[in-house]
Amino acid sequence: MTAARNEVVALPARAVDRAIRLYQERLSPRKGWSCAYGVAHGDATCSGAVREIIARRGLVRGSVPVVLQLLACYQAASMLRQHNVQGVCCCGGIPIPFKF
């Protein structure tokens, strides 16, 4: 692949990375809860894991691992709900009470 082609392929991945970074810096601290995956496993949050996956694999090759990460977050949220753990969410249709 030529350098110009590599640059064109990398642009969308960089845009997604920038969007996730803005989410982590601006929105995530205000939402009022933590990533269920991070809480359950003491590991990176989903947004951090997704940024790493995209950085390593790109958008196309990283799409399956990203979906698997979000499914793992959903499973972690289900497990934590069974133990009445409060203050966690899963990626999904949860209304976000932002704290500004």
SVG drawing of the C-alpha trace seen along z (x, -y; Angstrom):
<svg xmlns="http://www.w3.org/2000/svg" viewBox="-33 -22 37 34">
<polyline fill="none" stroke="black" stroke-width="0.4" points="0.0,0.0 1.3,-3.4 1.8,-6.1 -1.1,-8.2 -3.4,-5.1 -2.3,-4.4 -3.1,-8.0 -6.6,-7.8 -7.3,-4.5 -6.0,-5.9 -8.1,-9.1 -11.4,-7.4 -9.6,-5.5 -8.1,-8.7 -11.4,-10.5 -13.0,-7.7 -10.1,-7.8 -10.5,-11.5 -14.3,-11.2 -13.7,-8.5 -11.0,-10.6 -13.4,-13.6 -16.1,-11.3 -13.6,-10.2 -12.4,-13.7 -15.7,-15.6 -18.7,-13.4 -17.7,-10.3 -16.7,-12.1 -20.2,-13.8 -22.4,-10.8 -22.5,-9.6 -21.5,-6.0 -18.7,-3.7 -18.2,-1.2 -19.5,2.2 -16.6,4.0 -14.0,1.9 -15.7,2.3 -16.2,6.1 -12.8,6.9 -10.7,4.1 -9.5,3.5 -9.8,0.8 -13.1,-0.7 -14.9,0.1 -14.0,-3.2 -10.3,-2.7 -10.4,0.9 -12.1,-0.2 -9.5,-3.0 -6.7,-0.4 -8.4,2.1 -8.8,-0.5 -5.3,-1.8 -3.9,1.7 -6.3,3.1 -8.0,0.2 -11.7,-0.2 -12.5,2.7 -10.3,5.4 -11.2,4.1 -15.0,4.2 -15.4,7.8 -13.2,7.3 -15.1,4.0 -18.4,5.9 -17.0,8.6 -15.8,5.9 -19.3,4.4 -20.8,7.8 -18.4,8.4 -19.5,5.1 -23.2,6.2 -22.4,9.5 -20.5,7.7 -23.4,5.3 -25.8,8.3 -23.5,10.0 -23.2,6.8 -26.9,6.3 -27.4,9.7 -25.2,8.7 -27.1,5.3 -24.0,3.3 -25.0,-0.3 -23.3,-3.0 -22.4,-1.0 -23.8,-1.0 -23.5,1.0 -23.3,-0.4 -26.9,-0.6 -30.1,-2.7 -29.7,-4.1 -30.6,-7.7 -27.6,-9.6 -28.1,-12.2 -25.2,-14.5 -23.7,-16.5 -22.7,-20.0"/>
</svg>
